[in-house]
Structure formats: structure tokens, C-alpha cells
Amino acid sequence: MADFLSELSALLRCPVTGQQLHLATPEEFRAIPHHASHEADGFLVREDGTAAYPVKNGIPTLLEEAAIGLAPADLQAAVTDAEQRPGQPT
């Protein structure tokens, strides 16, 4: 599924801003609110990193109301946390 979504994400755009989307990295996934991360298989993140769209059963939900807001500070905290735990899988 990840390979297919990686290729597909090059074509997909945010329905709000038109920015390109990419599959969430492990750090970005950790920055997504806990309740939302358990309801989806993955996420497509907007180029500016401020919104993510859920992917459920391999199907991305690209609707404005499905967007999950991401604060850049949350992402930076997840990256910093991952850097402080070397040797653990990300």
C-alpha cells in the first residue's frame, strides 16, 4: 500500500490550498493527535506541514472537513523526541 500511495501522492493535492501531499513520515505521524492516529492507517500531509488527511483502508479522505490541523511546534517536538532516543525504530 505504501508504494502505491507514494506514487499517488505525487498527483494528489490538498483540496483547500492546492499544495502537494506526501505520506506522513514517522515523525509527522507522531505529531498527529492520538485519537486521530488510531482511526487511520496513515496520513497524507500537506506540503507546509500544517494539515494531514487520513488514509483508511488504503483510501485517502481528501475533504476539507477531514483535515487534521498540525502545529509546526508539535512536529518539531516529535522530531526532537525521536532524535533523543537513538537506536529506537522511527
C-alpha angles and dihedrals in degrees: 000000000000093000092050093048091046090057093041093048089063086066100038123091134194108265090220105044105012091235120147118263129219135187112271115259117226089260092051091046090055090053092058113098112268097241092053096045091059093052096056139054092221144328140244109221125209116244093250090052095234100110139033131196120212124242113207122182088349094304119115117220103218100180124126091234091053093058116115113212116233123197115215087227090059091052092048090050091052091049092048091049091051091049091052092056103059118185095030118112116256 
